[in-house]
Amino acid sequence: MSESTTGVIPGAGPTGGSTARPTASAPTAALAPAERATLRLREAPAPDDPPRYAPEWLRLREPADAAARAYDLLDPLRTHLAGPPGRTGGLVVHDLGCGTGSMGRWLAPRLDGAQHWVLHDRDPYLLHFAAAGAPRSAADGSRVTVETLRGDLARLTPDALSGAHLVTASALLDVLTAEEVGTLAAACAAAGCAALLTLSVAGRVDLTPAHPLDAEIAEAFNDHQGRTGLLGPDAVTAARDAFAAHGATVRAHPSPWRLGPDEAALTAQWLRGWVGAAVEQRPELRERAEAYLDERLAACGDGTLRVVVHHTDLLALCRPTGGAS
């Protein structure tokens, strides 16, 4: 994923900067046997760079992600992946910015047939969790295998997806630039593979009960999302246009988080990140935002707060090129 200069996960919550990570002296050769350095992605950042996402945060959000994902996109995806009739071998799926592997755990058991998942992330610590927690069987009991690749996922080289049938990603599009989204769409089109790109922030948050500062915090957060040229809430529109320009059939579907008392821990972490990003963008909000956050966290703690964080899932069905088998 793109490098962040802050301790805030866009659209989500804090990274948990104290999370253990490989030291600068840890060589690539010391990686686990299931992991190998990428050959088709540009050189990874220095190994002592901080993790983009903390495993604790990713585990916390995984149930909400699974509940939010757009199930309506599964049938057209399955239909697309079922052909062509002459294809031999199983599906090859590349999961970009895989984190701890939640996409694979959700999707692989919902697809028929043997699958080989290539898990991409820049953080070997997250790749370890993703490989260890990967599902081993498909919906019909066929075998699922995995490998891991390290690299900077924002800059795919043209052959990175050679042989792929499907590219997946979660919460990735909104932390890319328009150029990076264009590169991703071009790579998928060149490979003739589908793309399922989920949980991109839509720029809308509904909180109940309402508060006078809600709109100002949301506006500041959305501005923060677009810093340094990142697409933020405009990501899905940009991706739709980029894939359509390559002749892909594109569908989008809402995938909101719906957070209530049962998700209080996730809501609290999300609130801290959401308000923190808003204050970073507009420091003049700090005093009012601190009081706002205290009030919202109290409501979260006593079970009276409801939050809908709007996301969008996008499915792009690229024209087959004959390169995948």
N, C-alpha and C positions, 0 to 999 in steps of 0.2 A: 504494500500500500504506500501511498504518498507519505512522506515524512511530515510529522507535525512538530511545530515549535512550542506547543503548549502541553499542559497536563490534562487536557480535556478531550474526551472522545466525542467527535462531532455526532450530534444526534443522540448521544447516549449519556455517558458519565465519565468519571475520572479513570485514568489508566491504572492507578495504583502503582505509582512509581517505585515503591519499595519492593516490588515483586522481584524475587531472585532471578538472575539471568546469567548466561554464560559470560565469563570474564574475557577481557581483551586477549588474553593469552591462549584461549581455547582454539585450537586449530580445526579447520574443516575436517581433517582426517579423523578427529575424535568423535565425529557424529555417530549416532546409533546405526547399526547395520541396515535398517530400513530406510535410511536417509542418505541422499547423495547430493553433491553440489550440482546446481543447475548448469546445463550446457547450452540451453537455448534462451536463457534470460540473461540480461546484462548483469555484470558483476554486482553482487550483493553489497550493501553498505557495511561499514566496519562492524565486526561482531560485538563490540562493546556499546553500540547504539542501544538506547533503551527500548524495551518492547513497546509496540504500538498499542496493544491491548493487553490488559491483565487477565490471566486465566480465570481469576475469581469473578471478574465482571462478566466474562463470556459465559461462565456456568450460570450466573444469576439470571442472565437475559435469555438463555436458551429455551426455557418453557414458553416464555412470552413470544419469542420469535416463532416457535413451532405453531403456536395457536394462531399467530397473525398471518403466516404465509398463505398465499393465494392458491387454495386448492383448485379453483376453477381453471388454473393454467395447466394442471397436471394432465388432463385428458388430451388437449391438443399437443402437449409435449410427448406423451406416450405414442400418439398416432404418428407423429413425425419420426420418432426414434424407431418405430416398428419397421420402417423401410430403409433402403430398398430391399426387395425380396431376395436378391442375390448376395446380400452381405453375409460374410462369414466372420466368425469370432464374436466376441462380446463388445459391449459399449465401452468406449474410452471417454472418461469424464475428467475434465480439468477444473478443480475448485480453486479459484483465485482468492488470495487473502483468506485462507481457510480457517485461520484462528485455531480453535481447539477441535474443529471438525464437525460443528453442529449441522451444517448443510448436508454432509454425507450421512450423518445419523438419521436425518429426517427424510432425505430423498431416496437413498439407495434401497431401503426396504419398501418403497412405493413404486419401484420400476422392476419389470420382469427381465430376466436374462442375466448372463454373466456380465460383470462390470469390473473395470479397472479404473480406480480413481487416482489421479495425480494431484496431490495436495501441495499447493503453492503457498508459501509465506516467507517473509524475510526473517522471521524469528524462529530459530531452531528450538527454543523452549516450547513454543506453541505447537510446532510440528511434532514434537514428541508426544504431546497430549492427543493431537489429532490422529496420529498413527495408532496409538495404543487404544483409543476409543472408537476406532472405525468399525462399522458393521461388517459382518463376515458373510452375510447372505442377502440375496435379493428377495423381492416379493414372492417369487416362485421357488425359492430355495436354492437358486443358482449361486455360484461362488462370487464373492466380492473381494478383490485384492486392492492394495494401496501401495503407493510409493510417495515419497516426499521430495520436493524440490525447493531450494532456497533461491530467492532473488527479489529484485525490486519489481513488483508486479505492475507498477504504473507504466512500465516501459517494455512492453512485449516486443521482441524481435519478430520478423515476419514468419519464421518457421516454428515459433514456439508452440503452436497448436496443431502442428502437422499430425494427422491421424486421429484427431479428436472428433467425437460425435456430439459432445455437449460441453459447454463452459458454464460454470456456475459461480456465483459470488453473493455474499450477503453484506449489506451495509458498506458497499465499496464505491458505487458510482458517485455518491455525493462528496467523496474526498478525492475525486479526480478532477483534472482540468478538462476543458473541451478538447484539447489536443489529445490527451490520454484516452478519453472516451472514443475519439475518432480512430485512434490506433487500435483499441480493443475491437471496435466494430470491423475495421479492415482485416484484422487477424482472423476473426471468426468467419468473415465472408470468404477469405482466402482458403480457409480450411473447410468451408461448407458445413460448419457445425452450428447447432442451435446454441442459444445463450439464455439462461434463466438467471436474472439479476434481481435479487430480492432486497426488500427492506431498505429502500432508499428514502431518505427523509423527504416529506412532502411540504414542509414549511408551515404546517398547521398543528396546533396543540389545543385541545379542549380540556379545561379544568373545571370541575364541579365540587364545591360552589365556586362561582366566579370571584375574581379579585380585581380591583381597579388597575393593578400593575401588570396583569397578565399580558395584555397586548404589547406593552412597551418591552417587557422581557422577551417575548417571542420575536418582536422585530429586531431587537439587538442580537439575539441568538442567530436569526437568519442572516443578518449582516456578517456575523462572525463566521458562519458557514461559507460565505463567499470570499473570505479573505484570500489574498495571494493567488487569485485566479481560480480557486476551487469552485466547482459548480453548485454545491450545496443543494437547495431545493429545486434548482433548475436542471438537475442531473438527468432526471427521467426524460424530460422533453428533449434535451440534447442527445441522449442515447437513442431515443425513438427516431429522431431525425437522422442520426448517423447510420443506424442500421438500415433504415428505409432507403437511404441514398445508395446502399449496396444491394438493393433489391430484396431485402428481407421482409417477411411478413411479421409485423410487430403487434403485440397485445400488451396492454397494461391493466393492472387490477389493484384496487386498494388492499393494503395489508396492515391495518392499524394495530398497534398495541392497545389493549383495553385493560387498564390497571385499576384494581380495586383493593379492598382490604387483604385479600389473599396474596397480593403482589407487593405488600408494603415495603419489603426490603429493596426490591428492584425500583419501586417508585422513589424511595428516598435517595438512592444512588443517582438515579436519573435526574432528580430535582437538583442535586448538588452540581452535577455537570452542566445542566441546562442554564441554571442561574449563573454559575461560574463563568461560562462562556459569554453570557450577556454582559457581565461586569467587565470582563477582559476587553470586550469590544467597546463598551461605553463606561469608562471608570467613574463618570459622574453619577452612575446609578448605584454605586457601592452601598451607601448608607441605607437607602430605601430598599435595596435588594437584600441586604442582610436581614432586615426586619421581615421582609416578604418571605424569605427562605425559612426563617424560624417559624413563622406562622404556618407555612405550607407543611413543614416537617411535623409540626404538632398535629395538624389535621391528618396527615398520613399515619402518624402513630396511633391516633384514636379511632381510625377506621372511617373517617367522614370524608376523605378526599377520593375523588375519582378522576382519572386522567386518561384521555385518549391521545396517543401520539401517532399522528398519521404518517404512514409510509406507503410506498407503491412498489409492487413487483412488476417486472417487465420480462416478457418472453419474446425473443427474436428468433424466427425460424429462417435461417439463411438457406439459399439455394445450394443443393449438393453440388460438389465439384468433381466427384469421382475420386478424390484423394483419400477419403476414409474408406476402410474396408471392414 
